Amino acid sequence: MDLEQKTRGLSKSCALLIVIAGMERYAFKGVASNLVTYLTDVVKMSNSRAAKTVNTWAGFTSMLPLFSAPLADTYWDRFFTILASSSVYFVGLVGLTWTAFAGSRSATKTISTCFLYSSLCLVSIGLGVLNPSLQAFGADQLDHDLDKNSELFSGDQKEAKATGKTQFFQWWYFGVCTGSLMGVTVMAYIQDTFGWVLGFAIPGIAMFLLILLFLSGCGIYVYSSGGGLKMKTTTTPIEKILKFIQGRVVKTKKDIYTLADEKDLDAMELELQERPLCNCDDSTGTKDVEAASTTTKGLEEDESLKTVFSGLDNVKLVIRLLPIWTMLLMFAVIFQLPATFFTKQGMTMKRNIGSNFRIPPATLQSTITLSIILLMPLYDKILIPITKRIKNNGKGISVMERMGVGMFLSIIAIVIAAIVERKRLDISQKMKTLPDYDPETVPLSIFWLLPQYILLGISDIFTVVGMQEFFYSEVPVRMRTMGFALYTSVFGVGSFVSAALISVVEAYSSSTGDCQNWFADDMSEARLDNYYWLLALTSTISFVVYIVLCKFFKSSSDQGDEKEEAPTK
């Protein structure tokens, strides 16, 4: 019974970090999901400027892990990095609450706007450092648990470990989705009903509780070494590359090195190989080389060669992912719409339920999360077994096929959004001739927006989860934090692309005499449907190119299998 308990479930440290990840999502979604409403209604920004502000902020937040992850991997202690970044996050939320309070009390918005941007930057910095570090710290706990229980596994040990990893990531994603769901639904209602001061204060309180909860787990966390919080026993890829460059600069003796095996260039982790990778040109024979490899100098040269070839191999692995990464950007652009223009659409539609309750438009974003939570089991229990039978293999749908299905569904979602927006505009134009015309509300139920939200939720199951697995699996294990950063950077760059695209479209549509600005503040005059059709076209092009790339792409696992089979042929 004791053995069964050890092999089932997650450790206390993993469970605690999953709760912390959920709390962080609650705080972030409580701010981000309805921020466009705050910027337009309180700060009095135009629709286009508010959308660009939200997209730029989201992009900056998502891009920061690209810069923080290498530093966290190389120099920073993960425990203290999480503690420091969450504290900065908390200070940013406190500043955001103060801006809402000051803005409600001040006749001018200048000071409030200045502090608003400063506070949002602090939230971005805190979140950009916290997320990859927290995920990597959770993976550390998981690795320790799997190694600790390795003696319990009999038979297929790899399968048992894979099951443990799958369980951890599923629960992690469930915690993130639950926090997001609570943040979108609860906080949007509070902000629309009780005001923005309380609406920003509650996420700040949640972050403060997160810090206390994280500190309470000091005694149960597993650190990189038994003697300290993070006394690194291994050298990271970046440190190795820098060390090699330094060694080559100070080296005065010119040597010529050759690889013992050319196939090693394609290995994911050359640093894990124990056999020598170099031979010295001035050696007279094999015995001399073997003797020299036992000396300290020989070991240092061996390590230097492992370093440079491992570093080059890591760079090659990242570069080969760039085409796929680029084609995913349009999916990220579409995924920015629920927090911006979809919410603005909902503000102009009929939102009443009964005589007293009005649906906050931002709460419709919860349907994306609900779709994920409700339909994820169907994916595992129904779709995967069906695809296994159809394709007659043990994997079913591959990771790249999974991402492709999600991209296709996102295109369908944006096409539906364009059709619904065209219907809303037609009704708005007809209502203008009536005496009781209300420019702020169109007699079209907000529930017409549900199909596009639900389809985006389904596409999230395929593409977003697939992206996490793809980038996690395709980078070397010692670049794990960078793998998480590559995944988040898709949405970061996608947010910047979205902001730039809005600027270009706005400039073009405003410059032509007969055409109305597509992002006009008067939603009855705006042409968001044209913008949606433009996104559908560009996304279709990206999807087609993605299909072509998939035909020529070989995953690192496939390459590894080929190498293992090669000697037997």
N, C-alpha and C positions, 0 to 999 in steps of 0.2 A: 504493500500500500504506500509505503514511504517512497519507494522508487517510482511508482506511478505518479505521485504528486510532484516529484522533482522533474519528471520529464514532461509534465503537463503544466500549462499556464506560464505566466511570466513572473520574473522575480519582482521583488518590491521596488527596486530601483527603476526597472523598466516601466512598471505600472505608474510610479510617481511621475516620471518624465512624460508619460503619455498624458496624464492629467494636466501637467504644466503646459504642454503643447496646446491642449485644448483651451486653457485659460488665455494663452497668448492670442490664439485665433479669435476668441471672444472679444478681447480688447481691441484687436486690429479691425475686425469686421464691424464692431460697434462704431468705429470712426469712419472707415473707408466706404462702407456700403451706402451711407447717406450724405457723404461729404459734399457732393455736387449740389444737393438741396441747400445746405448751409451756405455755400458760396454764392448761389444765385439769389436766395431769399433774404439772407442776413447781410452778407458782405456786398451784395448787389453787383456781382459780376455778370457779364453776358453769358449766354449759354455756351458759346464756343470757347470763351476764355475759361469758364469753369471746367469744361470738359478737358481742355488742354492742361489746366492746373492739376486736375485729378490724375490724368494720364502721365504727366511728367513726374508727379510725386510718386505714383506707383512704379514707374520705370526706374527712378532713382533708387527706390527702396529695393526693387528686385535686382538691380545691377550691383549694389554694394557687396553682396556675397562674393562676386568675382574677385574683389580686391581684399576683402577680409578673410576669405577662406584660405588663401596661401599663407597669410600671416598667422592665422590660427593653427594651420598645420605645422608651420615651421618654428614659430617663436612663442606663441601665446599658450598659456595653460587654459584648457577648455573650461574648467570649473570657474576660475576667476573671470574668464572672458564672458561666460554666461551671466555671472553676477554683475559685472560692470556694465555690460550692454543692456541688461534688463533695468538697471538703475537709470541709465540714460533714457531708455524707453519711457520709464515712469516720469522722469523730469519733463520730457516732451509732452506727455499727456496732461501733466499739471499745467504746463504753459498753455496748452490748447484750451483747457478749461478756463484759465484766466483770461484768454483772449475773448472767449464767448461772454464772460462776465463783464469785462471792460467794454466790449462792443455794445452790450445792452445798456450800459450806463453812460457811454460817451456819445456826444453829438457828432463827432468826427470819427471816421473809420480808419484813419491813417495809422494810428498807433496799433489798433487792433489787427490790421492787415500785416503790419511789419512783424508783430509778435506771432501772428498766425503762421507765416512762412518759417520763422525761426523754430517754432514748436514742431511743425511738420518735419523739418529737417532733423531735429533731435529724434523724433519717432522713427524716421527712416534709418538714421545711423544705428540706433539701438536695435531695431528689427533686422537690419541688414547684417549685423554681426551676430545677433542672437540665434537666428534661425538655423544657419548651417552648423554652428557650434553645438546647438541643442540636439540636432539630428545626429551629428557625429558622436556626441557624448552618449546618446541613447544607443547607438550602434556599438559603442565600447562596452556598455553593460551587456548587450546581447552576445557579443563575442565571448565575453568572460563566462556567461552562463552556458554557452554551447561547449566551451573548452572544459568547464568544470564538470559538466555532465557527460563528457565524452566516454567515460568508462561505463556509463549506463547503456550506451547504444550497442546493440548486438546486431549482427547482420549488416544491413545497408546503413552505414553511419552517415554517408552523404545525404541520403534521403531524410534521415531524422533531423539533421541540421537544417536542411532546406525547409522542412516543415516548421521548425522553430523560427526561422527568419520570416517565412510567410506569415506566421501568426503574429509576430511582432509588428510587421509593416501594416497588416490589416488593422490591428488595434490602434496603431499610431494614426492611420488615416481615419479610422472611426472617431478617435478623439479630436482630431483636427476638424472633421466635418461637424461633429456635435457642437464644438465651440463656435464654429462659423454660423451654424444654424441659430444658436442662441443669440449671438451677436447681431445678426441681421434682423431677426424677428423682434426680440425684446427691445433692443436699443433704438431701432427705427420708430417703434411705437412711443417710447419714452421721449425721444427727440421731437417728434411731431406733436405730442400731447402735452408734455411738461416742460419743454424748452431745452435749449442747447447746453446750458450750464450743467444741469443734471445729466444730460445726455453725454457729455464729455467727461464728467466727474466719475461716473460709474466705471468706465473702462480704466481710468486711472487707479481707482480702488482695486480693481481686479489685478492690475499689474503689481500693486503693492503686496497683495496677498500672494501673488505668484512668487515674488522674491522671498517672502517668509516661508512659503512652502518648499521652495528650492533649498533654502538654508537648513530646513528641518531634516532633509535627507542626507546630510553630510556623513552620518554614520553608516549608511547603507550603500552609498555609491561605490562603484568599482573604478579605480583610477588606473592610469597607465602602468604604474608600478606600485608595489606594495608599500614602499617606504615613503611615498609622498603623493601630492595631488597629481602632479604630472612630471615625473622625472623621466625624461625621454630616454629610452634604451635603444632606439633606432634612429637613423638619420633619414629625414624626409627627402623627396626628390629634388626640391629646390635647394636644400642645403648641400646636397651632393653635387649638383651642377655648379654652384658657387665655389665649392671646395675644389672641384676639378679645375675650374678656370684659374683660381688662385694658384694651384699647383703648377699649371702650365706657364703662368707668368714668371714665377720665381725659378722655374726649372732651367738649369744651364746646360745640362747634358742632353744632346739631341738623340732621341731614340725613335725607332720605327716600330710600330705595333701592327700586328695582324690579328684578325679574329680567328679563334680556334675553330669556330663553326659559323658560317655565314647565316645560317638559319636563326641564330640567336638574335639577329637584328629585329626579327618579327615577334620575339617573345614579349609578353606583357610585363614581366618583372624579372629583368636580368639580375637585379641585385639579390634575388633569392637563390641564384645558382651558386653552388660552392666551388665548382671547378674553375681553373684559371681561364681567363679570356684573352690573355696576351702572351706573346713570345718576344723576347728581346732579340734584336737584329744582330747584336755582337756575340751571341752565344754560339758555342762551337758544336753543341749537340743536345740531344734530348735530355741527357743526364744533367748537363749543366743547367738547363732551364728548370728542371725539377728541383735541383738543389737551390737555385736562386729563389724559387717561389717560396721556399721555407724561411727565407730571411725576412727581416722587417721591411727592408727596402722593396723587396719583391712584392710583399703583401700590400704595401702602400700603392705601388704602381698598379697592381691588380685591382685594387679598390677604385683607383682613379678611372681606369678603363671601364669598370662596371658602372661607375657614376655617369660618364659621358654617354655611353651607349644606352643606359637606362633612361637618362634624361632625354636623349634624342628619340627613343622609342615612345616615351610618354608624350612628347610633342607631336609625333606622328599620329598617335592614337587620338589626340584632341583634334588635330587638323582634319583627319578623315571623318570626323563627326560634323564638321562645319556645314557641308551641303544639306544634310538632314536637319540640322539646327536652323539653317536659314529658311527652309521650306515650312517650318513650324511657326514662323513669325506671324503669318496672316491669321493662323488660328488664335494666336495671342491677341492680335488686334481685335478680332471679333469678340474675344472674351472680356475686353474692356467695356463693351457696350452696356451690360446690365447695370453697372455702377454709374453710367453717364447718361446716354441718350435714351436707353430703355426706361430709366427712372423719370426722365423729363417727359417722355410720352405718357407714362402712367399718371403724372400730375395733372394732365389735361383731360383725363377720362373719368367716367362715372365710377366712384369708389365707395359709395355708400352700401353698408349692410345694415338694414333696418333704418331707424330714424336717427340714431345717436352715434353709431360707430362708422368711421371712415378708414379704409385700408391705407396705411402708409405705403406709397409706391415702392420704397426700397425693400419692403418685406417680401415682395415677389421674388427677390433674389434667393429667398429661403427655399423656393421650389427647386432650384439647382441642387442645393445640398440634400434636400429630401429625396430627389430623384436618385442621387448617388447612394444614399443610405438604403433606400428601399429596393433599388434595382441591382446593387452590387451582388447580393446573394444569388439573384437569377443568373448573373454572369458566370459565377463559379459553379452553380449547380445544374444549369441548363445549357448555356451557350458553349462552355468549354467541353462538356461530354459530347455534345452534338458535333462540334468541329473536329473532335478527336476521331469520331466515327467516319465523318465525311472525308477527312484528310488521311485517315488510316495511320495515324502516328500518335505518340504519347504526349505530344506538346499541345495539340489543338491549334488554336490561332496564335501566330507568333507575335512578338512585341511590336514589330514594324507594321504588321497587318492590323494590329489593334489600334495603333496610332492613326493609320490610314482611315479606318472606319470612323474614328472620332472626327477627323478632319472633314470627311464627307458629310457627317451629320451636322457639323457646324455650318456648312454651306447651306444645307436644307433649312436650318434654323434662321439664317439671315435672309433667305428668300421669303420665308413666311413672315418675318418681321417687316420686310418691304411691302408685302401685300397688305398686312394689317395697317401699316402706316398710311398707305394709299387710301384705304377705306376710311380711316380716321379723318384724313384731309378732305375727302369728298363730303363726308357728313358735316364737317366744319364749314365748308364753303356753302352748302345748302342752308345751314342754320343762320348764316349771315343775313339772309333775307327776312327772317322772322323778327317780330317786334321784341320778343323776350330773349333775344340772343345773348348768351353768356360766353364771352371770348375765352374764359378760363376753363370751362368745362364742356366737353363734347359728350352728347348722350350716347356714348359707346362704352360698354362695361370694360373695366380694366382686366377682366378675366380673359379677354381676347388676346392678351399678351402671354398667357400661360403656355401655349404650345412652343413658342420660341425659347422661353425659359427652360421648359422641361427637356427639349431637344438639346439645349446646351448642357444640361445636367447629364444626359445620357452620353453626349460626346466627351464630357469630362471623364466619365468612367473609362472610356477607351483611350483617349489621347493623353490626358494629364497623368493618370496612373501609369500608362505605358511609358510616358516620358521619364517618370521617376525610375522605373525599372531599367529603361534603356540606358540612361546616362550613368546609373549606378553600376550596371553590369559591364559597360564598355570602357570604363577607365580603370587603371590599375588600383589595387586595393589601397595602396599608400597615397592615392590621390582621391580618397573617398569624399572628403569635404569639397574638393574641386568638382567632383561629379554632381553633388547637390547644387553647387553654384551654377554649373552649366544648365541644369534644369530650370532654376529660377531666373537665369539670365534671359531665357527665351521670352518670358513675360516682361522682363525689364526692357529689353530692346523693343519688344512688341508694343509696349506702352509709349516709348519714344516715337516709334513709327506711326502709331495712332495719332499722337499730338502733331507730328509733322504733316501727316496726311490731312488732318483737319485744317491746319493753316493753309496748305496749298489749295484745298478745295474751297475754303472760304475766300481766299484771294481771287481765285478764278471766277467763282459764282458771283462775287460782288462787283467784279470789274466789267462784266458783260452787262450791257444796258437793259436787255429785256428779261434777264434771269434774276430771280430773287435769291438772296443769300440763303444757301441751304441750311444754315444754322441760325436763322433769324430768331430773335428773342420772342417774337410773336409766333407761337407754335402753329397757329392757323396759316401762317405764311411760309414757314420753314419747309424745306424739301428733304427731310431725312430719308424718305423713300429712295430718292436718287442716290444718296450716300450709301444706303444699304445695298442697292444694286451694284454700285461700284465695288464694294467689299466682296460681294458674291462673285463678281467677275475675276478680281485679282486672286481670291481664294481658290477659285477653280483652276486658274493657271498654276498656282503653287501646288495644288493637289496632283495635277497631271505630271508636273516635274518631279514631285515626290515619288510617284509610282515608277517613273523611269529610273530614279536613283536607287530605289529599293531593288531593282533587278540586278544592279551591279554591286550592291553593298554586301560585304561579308562581315558578320559579327566576329568579335574576337574569340567567342566560344567555338564557332565553326572553324576558324583558323586553327585553334588549338586541337580540335578533333582531327583535322587533316594531318597535323604534325605527328599526332600520336599514331595514326594509322599508317603513315608513310613508311616506317621501317619494316612493317610486316609485308609490304607489297613486293 
